[in-house]
Each structure stands twice: as structure tokens, then as C-alpha cells.
Amino acid sequence: MTPGPRDEVRPTVATTVAERLLRHTARALPQGPGAGQDPVRLHLDWAGPVAADLPDERAVQAACGLMHVHGRATGGPAPLAVDYASVVAGVLAALGATALRVGRARGMDLCEVRTSVAEGALLAVGQYLAAATAGGSGGPPEPQPPPGSASSAGGLATLVTSDGVRVEVETLDPDAWRKFWVRLGAAPGVAGRGWPAFQQRFATAVCPLPDALRQAARRHTLPDLRAAAHHSGVSLLVVRSDPAPSVRPEPWDLTPGPEPAPGRTPRADSAVEAAPSPRPAREGALPLTGIQVVESTRRVQGPLAGHVLRMLGADVVRIEPPGGDPMRWLPPLAGECSARFLALSAGKPVIEADLTTAQGRRTIRALAAEADVFLHNWAPGKASRLGLTASDLLPGCPDLVYAWASGFGDACGDRPPVGTDYLAQVHSGLAAAVRPAGDPPAPSLMTLTDVLGGLVCAQGVLTALAVREAAHRGSQVHSSLLSAGTLVPRAASRVVWTPLDRPLRTADGHLYLGPGARRHPEEVRRLLDGADTASVRDVAARFARRTTEEWQVRLAEAGLTATPVLTDLSGLLHDAAFRKAVTPPDPAGGYARPCTPWEFA
């Protein structure tokens, strides 16, 4: 991997993650003469097309909106205490390199791909960016944390029991939610008022529950809450203070499908004909051009996997229930559809099918028979009940890639919790890792594992496509939110932060100090009149006396870097540094979106 020309420090975490995933991919490929000899040049840097000095992970988090979205629930911008943007970029790099390999096997003369940590960060905030810019000239106001939440974390969904245990609950059923709280002594009306904030926290990254619900939880012990959860059908997990993953599954599991029947020829590629040697890709062609994907997915993880495959050139068709996916009407709207939904599913033709009926299931089978990839993120056991498991489909479609993106894989037995982002953060230890020592552990309400889970699922699909090109047979590939969450390294988590490790409030915004200034507070003191003996806390407080731009100039004169903290995602549209990284809404009223995070050559 080659660092970009503006790099001073190589994005080590991103590189390490990419190399790990590419090794995992290589182990799945047939080993023989010439295996792995394709020349692939992978360029991975910090800023990519963003025309700004982004020297490290925290600068990327500040500039691209991660600090803003993660901090919504706790009263202001806050860094993730893990190298999350770097991990996303590492998966993007592996995706680009594996897609390039698939494209070469299909006759394309491609040998180079570029991506960056900044592009990973922008992809991670894509849904929030769409919501903030819906309507062309800016959408509705971004959600604000409740008053006083900076000290009480009142914008988080984490509950505390009377015996001091922090727990996270999850349900997708409003009736189960109401029953849970009524068993704890809360009035049904209060439970009902809390449901919209709880349900929408995936979209808003903030959960201002009524105080009466938090107080009801504090009046009961952990066994009481567990009993209430059991009787109401709500999932509950204890938020561990140990950031180490409780399990370390592989990123994905791949099982080769049955051998093709004798005399069967692989399906013809409608867009890229087989060639004895690589030929130049036609202008605009991407590595997956001509690949047909059918997805039956919902929420974030599954749709994002399909979205990534589409950005790499695949044709993706969505299966939705009669009347359409309910997420299509989640506000804010861009035109007549949810901006958040479009951020993941725009450009995917839709076929409606009721999978509870025989006709609906026949529709799935017919579509899978003509597809290269069938992708779903159904709950455990649903595929078996429908008769649509890999074992059901692969014998009739031996070159099909069958992909299942789950919540917990087989790590939680036959009755896993609801497979959603925040419980995956808890079970993987990520909920403890995203916050520094001294801050109570709690999941980020930014959908961290959903994004990583979708990307890892797509990487598993690409691996299976590479296997198919080499061995002429399909595969079953399974990934999970849990397996994706364990990719995030924890070495830097639970470190005690000083005030200089947090965004500093200036006269007109927030500023995040660069690595040199954070490591050497004495250098910062020299910029403050009479602050030679001031405490670090006092030094941080004095930044409110000048504007962000004034501080940037003073720090630059001292040879120190600092990054303005983005606190309004719509501001990306007006920042010239992001002109090549963010696509603005169309004049008719759309939404902004990150540009495709790869450049192939």
C-alpha cells in the first residue's frame, strides 16, 4: 500500500484492517499456479479528495462529522475513543482491492484503486448527511440533545438499575416496549411518549427518554429488569466496562456450494465477456458491471451492503413487502421518499413480494435463479421457515452467491437478542471502547456496527465472487454485526483524556487540536498570555476568547495543527475542501451524499 502525497503519517490502523481482510479473502481462494499474482496497487491515505490537512484519525472525525453525530446524545461534539474512521477505510480498501481482482478475472484491465480515511468517515455519516440536507437548501433542524444531557447523558438510551448496573434494551415492537415499562411501574402513557425517541434513535443518534422512564428503571434491580424484559419479549444486555470483545469471530464465514453438474457451463456475463487476457475496461465500467444482485433487506446493515455493491457497478434489485418498505416514509423526505432510505437504496429497482405466501417465495426463487448474488439480513430462522436457505437455493443455482448478514451469528445460541446495532456494540465490547476512561460505558447512538456490518457483508460477497471466478461454483457467505464490531482495535480505548483531548469551544464554534498540540500542552500554553503555569483545564477554557480561525492562525505560526469541528452536516456543502468528496442535492430538492469512495485505474 502506498501513502498519499500529502501524508506525513501513514494511516496504520486502516492499513492493518485492510491487510487482515485481504488475508482472510486469500485463504478462501483456490491455491494454485499463479494464485494471487495479479498486480494490485492499493493507495490508502488520510484525506483523499478532501482538500484539507487531516493528519490523524481525530482530525478526520472532527472535519467529517463523526464527532458531531457521536456527541449528539451527550451534549456536544465528542471524539470516538477508537479509530473508527480508519477501520471503515480499511474495509473500503479491502473492498476496492477485491472488487478489482474480480474485475480482472472478468476481463477488465484494472490494477489500481485509491481510497482514504476521510472517505470512510463520510460514508459512515451518509444517512445523517442525507437527513441534514434533505430538500435541497437544507432540511429540518438537526436533532438537539436534551438540556443538561452533557452531564446526565440524558440523550442516551442506556438505563441504570437500582443496583448500579448499566443496561441496554432493544425491541422493534411498540407493544413489547409498553409492556416492559408497565411491569416496571411506569404509566402506559409515559411509555408511549418514550417510544418515538427510542424507535428513531437509529436515525437521529439521540434518545431523550422521559425522565419518568429512567426513574422507573432506577427503582428496580437488574433481576427485576431482566424479568420484565423476559415477560414482555424485550432484549436486554448488561453494558460491560471491559472493552475487550467477549468473542472474536472471523469477519465472515464462507462455505463453497455444490460442484456444478457435469456439462453445466457458468452463466454468461451479460456485460463483460470472458477474454483470454485482460482488456481495457470500457469508459465508466466498474469492477462489478453486469453482476446481478437481489436483496431482501431492511434497516441499515443489509441495504448498505447492497448499496456498496451497486457503487462498485452491480445492478441491485430490492425485494420489498406489498406497499413498500416502511422505512421509505421515515422523515425527513427528499421528494416523496425518506432521505435516509434513499441514502442506502436509491437506484435499486423494486419488486414487491409477500414472502408469507407461496407466490412470494416463488418470486424469490425465480429472481435468485437469474442472479449472481442473493443477499438478505433476515432474523435467525426466517430463511428456514420460508424454505429459502442456502441449502434450498444453491442446488438449483450452483453458481449463486448466497449472503446472510446477521446480528450475532452463532455467538449467542439458538435464541439470540434482537440483532441490532446497539446490542452488538454492547456484546462486542465496543460500547465500552468508544468512550474514554472516566466516562460511563454506553453504545454510541451513531450506527457504528450497522455501517461496518454492511461493509463486511459486501466484502464477504466479493470474496465469494472471486472464488466463483476461480472455481466456477457459488458459495454461502455469512457475516454479522458482531463480527464487524470486533474489527475495531481497542488498544487506545479507556485511556484517561485531558481537556485538550476533547473539542475546545471557541468564540464561534469548536476546534480540535492536532496530535502535536495534544501531546505537548506546554507548546499551547506559550500561545496564551500569562498561562505559563495554568492548568490544562484553564488552558482549554481560554480558547473561548478567540474565534476558530484566529486560533488556527496562532497555532499554525507555532507549528501546531488544529481542525475545526463540523457541528452542522449541511456545512459540508459550503466547504470548498469537500467539493470533490460530497455530491450536493439536485436543484429540484434532493439530498447530499458522499461521492463513491474508490477511484479505479
N, C-alpha and C positions, 0 to 999 in steps of 0.2 A: 504494500500500500504506500502511496506517495502523498506526503502532506502538501497542502496547497501553498501557493507562493507567499501568501500573507501570514502563514502560520509561524509563530515563534515556538509554540509548544504543541506537539502532536497530540491529537485527541486520543489518548491512550485507552481509556475505557471503551470508547466506540470501536477502536481497532480490535481490542481484545474480544469484545462481544461478537464482532463480525467474524473473526478468525475461529471462534468456538463454534458458531453456527455453520460455517463453511466446512469445518472438520466433520461435524455431525452429518451434513449433507454428503460429504465424500464417502463416509462409511456406508451409506445406503446404496451407493452406485456400484455397478459391477466392476470388479477389478480385472484388468486385462491389459494387453499391449496397447500403449498409447493412452491409457486412462489418465485423466487429469492433466493432459499435456496441452490443452487449449490455452493459448496465451491470453490472460485476462489482466488488464491493468485497472486497478481499483483505486480511485483518488478520494480521500476522505479528509476533510478539513473542518475548521470551526464555523466559518461564516458562509462559505459557498457564494451564492449570488447576492447575499446581503452586504451592501457596501458600508460596513461598519467595523470598527475594531472590537472584535469579540474574542478575547484571549483565553477564556476558560468557560467551564460549564455554567458558573453562576452568572457571567456576563450574558450568555445566551438565554438563560432563564429570565433575566431582567428585561432584555431587549425584546424578546419574542412573546411575552405574555404569560409564561408559566408561573412566575412569582405572583402575578395578579390573580390568576384563576385559582391557584392553590391557596392563596391568602384570603379569598373572599369570606370564607367561613369564620375566620379568626380576626377580622377587623382591619386588614390592610395587607399589602404585598408581603409575601414571605417566601424565602427560598425553600425548595425541596432539599432535604438534607442528604439526598442521594443524587448520583449523576444520571438522572432520568433522561434528559435530552440526549445524552451521549449513548445511552442504551438504545433508545429509539433509533438514533442514527446508525448504530452498529447493526441493528436488524435491517434497516433500509439498505445498508451497504451489502449485506449478505443477500438480500432480495435482488438487488441490482446485478450482482455478480452471478447469481444462479439463473436469473432470467436471461442474462447474456449467454450463459452456457446453453440454455435451452434454445435460444435463438440461433446460435451457431450450429447446434445439432440439426436444426430445421433449415439450414442452408443460408443463414444470414452471415455476412462478413462484419461482425461486431467484435470488438476486442477491448473496449474501454468504457468505463462507467464512472461517473462522479456523483457524490452526494456530500452532505455536510451535517453537522450537529444543529445548526440553525434551521435547516430544512426539516430535521426531525422534530424540533420544538414546534415549528409552525404546523406541521401535520398533526401533532398532538393536541393543539388548541383549535383545530379546524372547525369543529362543531360550534365552539364558543365564538369564534370569529364570524361564522355564518350568522349566528343569532344577533351578534352585536352590530352587524351591517345590513341586516335584512331590510329591504325597502329601498335600496339604492343609496340614499343620502344618510344612512344611519338608521338603525332600528330603534326599538324601545329602549329605555334606560336599562343598563346592566343591573342585575340584582345587587342589592346592598346588604351587608351583614347587619344583624340587629344591633341596636345601641348597646354598648358595653360588652360586645362579644369579644373584644380584644383580650379582656381579662377572664371572661367566663366561658369562652369558646361556645357561646350560645348559638352560633351558626352551624355547629357540627351536629351530626345525628347520634354521636356516641352518648350512651347513658351510663350513669354511675349508680350502683346499688347502695343499700344502707350499710353493707359491709365493705364498701370502698372498692368494689370490683368494677372495672370499666367493661362495658359490653356493647356489641353492635347487633342490632336486629335487622331482619330483612323479610319482606313479603311483597308480593305483587298483587295481593288480594285485599281490597279495602275492607271487606267483611272480616277477614282474619285480623287485620290491624285493629279494627274496633273491638273485637272480642278480646284481644290481648290486653288492651288498656282497661276495658271494663273489668276484667279479672283482677287488675291491679288497683281498682277503686276509682278510676277516672270516669267522669261523666261521658256518656256517648257523644254528646255534642262537642265536647272538648277534643275527644279523639278524632271526630270528623274534621274539626278545624285544623288538626295537625296533619291530616292525610295529604293534602295538596303539596305542602312544603316537603314532606317526606318523599312522596312519589316523584316530584320534579327535581330533587336534588341532583339526579344524574345529569340533568340539563343545565341547572343553574349553578352548581357547585357550592350551594349554601342551603342550610336546612334550619330555618328559625322556628323550631317547635314551640308550642305554647309552654310557658313555664310550669303550668299545672301538670303536664305530662312528665317533665323532668322530675318534678317533686314527687309524683306518684312512684316513679322508679326508685327514688332515694328512700322511700318509706319501706322498701322491701329488700329482702336478701337475694343473693344470687340464686339459691334454690327456688325461691318464690318466682323469680322472673323466668327461670327455666321451666317451671311447671306451667306458668301462664303461656309461654311460647309453645310448649308441647300440646296443651289442650286447644290452643287456637290455630295451630298449624303455621306458626311463625318460626323462622330460623333464628337462632341466637348463638353467637360465639363470643367467648371472652377475648378481649384485646390484650394480647401478651405484651409484656415490656421487653422481651427478648427479640431483637430484630432478626436473629438467625432463622432461616427457613426451617419449619418443622419437618418438611420433606424436600427432597431435591430431585424431582422427576426430570427426565430428559425433555428438551424443548418440544419434541414431538416424537411419536412412535409411528413407524411405517411398516406395514405388513404387505408384501407383494401379493398380488391377486393370482388367480389360477393361470396356468400356462394357456396361451391361445390354442384353440382347436387346430389340429393338423390341417394345413392348407389355407387357414384363415390369414388374410393379409390385413395389416394395420389399416385403419380407416384413412382415407385420403385427406390430406390437408387442403382445405378449400382456398387458403390464402398464400401459402408458401409451399411450393412443390419441392419434393425431395431433389437433392442435387448431389453429384458425386464429390463436389468440393464447394467450400463456401463461396457465395457470390455476394456482391454488394446489395445491402438491403435497399429496397426502393425508398424514395424520399418519403419521410414521415412514418415509415414502418417501424413498429416496436417489436421487441422480442416475442411477445405473445400474440402478435397479429394472426387472426384466424383461429385461435383457440376459443372454444365454446364452453362457457361456464353457466351452470344452472344453480342458483342459490335459493334456499328456503330458510331465511334467517330473519332475526329481529333484533331490536335494540342496537348495540354498537359493535360488539366483537365480530359477529358474522358478516353484517353489512360492510364493515371496514375491510375485512379480508377480500370480499368481492370487489370493493372499490379499488383496492391496491392492484388486484389482478387486472381490472379494467384500465387503470393508469398505465399498466405495462403492455396494453394492447389487446387484451382479451375482450370478446363480446360476452357480456354478462346479462342473463335474463333472471328476473326475480319472480319467485312464486309467492303470491300473497293470497290471503283468505278473501272470500267474496266480500266486496265492498272496499277492499284495500287494507293495508297495514294501518292500524290505529295511530301509529306514530306520525303518519302523514299530516295530522292536524294539530300537532304539538306546537303552540306558539313559541316564537313569532313566525308569521308566514312570510314567504317570499313569493308573491303572486298568490296562488291558491294552494300552496303546499308548504309544510314546515321547512324553514331554512335548515334546521338541524338534520332533518331527514334527508333533504337534498344534498347536504354536505357529504353524505355517505352513499346515496343511491341515485343521484342524478345520472341520466344517460343509460339507465338499465331498463329495457322494456319489461313490462309486467304481464304475467299470465295469472289469472285468478283461478284458484283450485281449492275446493273444500276437501282437505285430507281426511276428514272423518267419513267420507263417502268412498265407495269403490271407484266411482268415476274419477274423483280427485286423485286417488292413488294411481290409477291407470295413467293419468296425465303426467304424474311424476316419472313413472316408468318409461313412458314414451319419450319424454324430454331427455331423460338420462341416457337412453339408448342412442341418441343423436349427439350427445355432449362429450366433451373431453373431461370435464370436471363436474361433479355434483357435490355441493357444499351445503351443510346445514349446521345450526347450533341448537338443535332441539334438546329438551331436557332428557336426562338419562331414562332409558326405557321406551321413549316415544317411538324411535325407529323400529324397535321390535314389535310394539303394538300395531304399527302401521304396516308391517311387513316390508319395510324399506331400509333394512340394514345393508351393510356391505355384502354380507353373505347372500342376501336376496338379489342384489343388483349385479354384482360382479360376474357371476357365471354367465349371464346373458350379454354382458358388456365387458369382456376381459381386458380391454384397454382403457377402461374408465378409471379416473382418479376419484375416489370417494373420500371426502374430507369431513370430519366431525370436529367442531370446536366446542368443547365442553367447559364447565366451570371448574371442576375439581378432578377430572379424570377418575381414576380408581383409588385416589388417596383417602377418600372418606367413606369407603364401604358401599353397601347397597343402598343406603338412604342418606345421600349427601345433603348438605344445606342447599338452599337456593343458590344456583351458580351465578352470582352477580359480582360486580367489581369489588364492592367494599368488603364483602365477606372473604373474597380471595385475597385482598390486601391483609386482612386480619390473619388468615390461616397461613399465608406465606411469610409472615413477619414483616411485611412491607409497611404495615400500619405503624409499627414501632420505629422503622428505619427512616421514614420520611420526615420525622420531627427530631430536633436536636435534644440532647440530654437536658433535663430540667423542664422540658415541655411534656405534658402527659401524652402517651401514645394514643393515636387516633388515625383512622384512614384519612387520606386526602379525599375531599369530595370532588376533585378532578378525577376523571375516569382513567386512572393510570393503567390498570391491568386490562381494561377493555381495549385500549389502544394497542398495548403490547400484545395482547392475546390475538387481535385481528392480524397484526403483522406477522406474528409467529405462525399462525394458521396459514397465511399466504406463503410463508417460506416453506412450510411442510408441503403445500400443494406444488410449489415449484420443484422441490426435491423429487416428488413423485413424478412430475412431468419429465424431469431429467432422467429418472430411472426408466420411464416408458420409452424415451428416445433411445436409450442404450439397450434395453432388454425386451422391448416390444410387448410389454404387459402392464396392466394397470396396478393400482395399489390402493390400500386403505391407509389413510393417514389421520392421526388423532392428536390434537393439541388441547391445551386448556388454559384458562386464566391463571391457574396455579403455576403451571409450568412456565408461563411467560413471566409471572411476577418474580420467580426465583432467578431470572437472568440478572436482576438488578444487584450489583455488588453492595455489600453492607459495611465495608471497612471504614468508611468515613461517617457512618451513622452514629447517633447518640454521643457525638462529640459536644463538649460544652462550648457554646458560642459566646463571644463578647458582643457588645452593642455594635461593633464595627462589622460583624458578620451578618447583620441584618440590614435591610434597606434603610437609608438615612433620610429623614424628612428634611427637605429644603424649603426655601420660601415659596416655591411654586410647584413642588412635586416630590419625587423620591429619587435618590441616587444610590447606586450600589458600587462600593469601592472595588477596585481591581485586586488581584492576588498580592501584588507588592505592597499596597497600602494596608491590606488586612494583616499581612504578616509583620509589618513594621509600623505600628501606630505612632512611634516616635517621629517618623517622617511626616505624618499627618499633623502632629502637634506643632511642628515648625511652621505650618501654614496658618495657625491660629494665634492671634495676638494674645500674649500673656498666658498661653496654655501649656507652657513647658512642664508644669507639674500637675496639670489637670488629669482627672481620672478618664478612663476610656469612655465611660458613660457621659461625662461632661463634654468630652470632645465630640461625641456623636450628637449631643443636644445642640451644640453651637452651629451645626450645619443648617439649622433653620433660619439663620441670619442672612443667608445669601441664596440666590437663585441656583438652580441646577446648572445652568450654563456658566455662571460665574465660578462655581466650584470646579467644573470641568477644566476651565482655563487655568485656574490656580494649581490644580493637581497636575495638569499636563506640563506646566512650567517647572514643576518639581520632579518631572519624570515618572509620574504616577498615573495610572489609568482609572477610569470610573465609567460606569454605564448608567444612563438614565433608565429608570424603571418604568416600563409601559404599564399604565393603570387604566387604559381605555383601549380595547382591542381595535375599535374603529380608527384609532390613531395610526395604525399601520398603513391605512390608505393614503395618508397625507405625509408620510415619511419617505423622502426620496431614496433612503437607503434600502427600502423594501420594494422598490419599483419592479425589480426582476424576480421577486420571490412571492409576491401576492398579486392575484388577479382581482381587479376591482369589480363591483357589481355592474351589470349592464344598465344602461340608462332607463330601461323600462321598469326597473325595480327588481333586483335580484339579491345576491349576497356575495360577499368577498370570500375567496378561497385560496389556500396555498397553491402555488404552482406545483406541477409534478416534480417530485424531489430527486429525480435522476436526470442525468444527461448522458446519453449513449453516443458512442462514436465508433 
